[in-house]
Amino acid sequence: MEYKVSEIFTSINGEGERAGEPAVFVRLTGCPLRCSYCDTAYALSFDSPHTVMTEDDIAAYITESGIRNVTLTGGEPLASKGVRTLLERLSQLPVRVEIETSGCVDVSICRGIVPAPVLTIDYKLPSSGMESRMIRANFMSLSPDDTVKFVAGSREDLDRALEVIREFSLSCHIHISPVWGRIDPQEIVAFMLEHRLNGVKLQLQLHKIVWDADKRGV
């Protein structure tokens, strides 16, 4: 298979359960959503600038890097044609694969792969303008190793995140992140304490703190 790779690079995980650890990022082009706060608009179109790579090309880059964490992102990586083939190829490597997905694509495409990739599903809250595109079933079949991420830009978003956590009785990892520049992280902390959100983590985007917030390839 051939894949449209917007960028591939090594950095640290800026988010997720392995935040701060080295990782290889594989960003595929194309996303069916148009979130109000998207910070990867350069990869939204399936015809965005890209390099064509096969699953073997991608696997070779990862192997040569010597990095054991791999983050498949986008765009929306699960919307890429033939992504199952890529995931099966990566499962043959001695790496841990994480998929950053938006919740608008059926994640069952990842099931049955051994070892299983870890999912980080971004539930789109009201300020994104995309909540209606969420597939409910995606949030009902998560493993304890998976993560649901809520990117909040307002108190309304925080209230909705709490409703979703309770509605789906989420028992996986749960992170709440601020929309960059829209909400003070202190407000999120106050909300978490107010509602005694045990097991929920505040997550800041480390790559935007270590480097310039708009810098690419990090």
N, C-alpha and C positions, 0 to 999 in steps of 0.2 A: 504494500500500500504506500501511497504518497500522502504526506501531510503538509499543510501550509503552516509553517512555523514562523510566528511573528518575531520571536527572539528566543534564544537559548543561552543561558549563562549560569555562572556559579555565584552565589552570594550567601547571605544568611536568611533563614526563615524569618520573615518579619511578623508573621502571625501564626496561629495554630498551636497545637500542643508541643511542637518542637521549635517554638520561637527562639531565636538566638543561635540555633544550630546551623552549621553549613548545609547548603542544599543546592542541587541543580534544578533550575527552573526551565520548564518547557512550556512556552506560551503559544497556544494555537490560535489562529484567527477565527473570528466569527462569533456572534452572540445574538440570540433572538430577542434579548431584552434591551431596553434603553433607560437605564436607571438615571435618576436626576443627578446623582453624585459620582458617576462612573469616573474612575481615575485611569482607565486603560482604553480611552476612546480610540486610540490609534489601532486597536486590534478588534474593533467591533464588527467591521464588515468582513465577510468571508474572503473578499478580494483585497483586504488591507495589505500593505507591503509585507512581503514574506519571503522566506527561503523554503523551497521544496525539499523535504527530507523523507526518507523511508524509515520504517521502524528500526531497521538495522543501523542506519546513519545515527539515529537518536540514541540507540543503545551503545554505539561505539563512542559517542561523545561522553555519555555518562560513565562508561567504563574507564575511559582515559582520564576523566576528572578525578577519579579516586574518591568521590563523595558518595556517601551511602544514603542520604535523603534525597528523594526526587519529588518535586512538586509539579504536577500537571495542571496548568491553569489556562486562562484565556483573557478576553473572550469567554466563551463557554466551551470547555474542552469536550464535554460529552455530546456536543452537537456536531462534532467533526466526523465526517464519513470515515468509517473503518476504525474508530477509536478502540473498539474491542480488540482488534488485532494488535494495536500498539500496546494495550494493557497486558495482553497475553505475552508479548515479547519482553516487556519490562519485568514481568513476573519471573522470567528465567534468570534475571540478574540478582546478585546478592545486595539488593537495595530495598529500602522502604518507600513505597509509592503513596503519595498523598494526592488526592484529586480535589481541587477547589472548584466547586460547582454551585450554580445559582439556585437550584431547587425547581427550575422550570423544565428540566429534562428528566425523564424516568431513569433513576439510578440503578434499576435492576439490571441494566446492561453490564454492570460491574460484578454481578453475582456469579459465583461458581469459579472465579479465578483464584488460584492457590499459588502463593499466599495472596490473600485478599488485599486490594488497595484500601487505604484509609480514606474516608470521605470527610470533607469539611463542606457542609451545605450552608449556604448563605440565605437565610430566610429574609425575604425582601419586605421590609416594614413600610408603613404608609408613605413616609417621605420619599421613598424610592420611586413611587408611582407604578410599581410593578407587582404589588402584593397579589393581585388577582391572577397572576400567572403561576403562582406556586402550586405544585402538585402535592396534594395532601399525603398521598401514599408514601412519598419520599421520607416523610417525617415519622412514619409509623413502623419502619422496619430497620432501624439503625442499630448497629452493634455498640457495645460500651466503648469501643476504640474510636468510633466516629465522633464528629463534632458538629454542632449546630451553632452558627455564628449569626448574631444579630448586629447589624450596623445601624446605629441609632443617631438621628439628627435632631430629635425633639423629645419633649416629655410624652407626647402622644405615641411616639415610637416605643418608648420605654414601657408605657402601659400596655401596648399591644404585644411586645415581647413577653411580658409576664403572662398575658392571656394565652399565648401560644405554648409557652413552657408548661402551663397547667393543662391546657387542652390536650396536648399529646403526651403528657406525663413523661417528658423527656428524661431519659436515664443515661444519656451519653454525655460527653463533654459539652459544656455550654459556655460560650464567650459572648460578651457584649463589647462592641467597639464603637467609638464615636465617629460620625462622619467628620472628616478632617475639616476643622475650622467652623463647624456649625453648632457644636455643643461642647461645653466645658466638661472634661472627664470627671471633674469633681461632682457634677450633677449626677452622673451615672453612679459614682460611688455612693452618694447620698441615697439614691434610689435603691441600690442593692442592700444597703444597710436598713433602710426603712422597711423593706419587704423581707429581710432576713434570707437573702438568696444564697443559701449555703450551697457550695459546689459550683457556683457560677463565677466565672473569672472576668474581670475587666481586662481587655486586651488593647494595647496601643500598637500602632503600626511602627515597629522598630526601624524599618528601612527609611521611614519618613523622618525619623529622629536622628539616625546616624548620618544620613545624607540629606540633600535638599529634597523637599517633598515632591517635586516634579521630576526628579532625576530618574531616567530609565536605565534598565540593565543592572539594577541592584535589588 
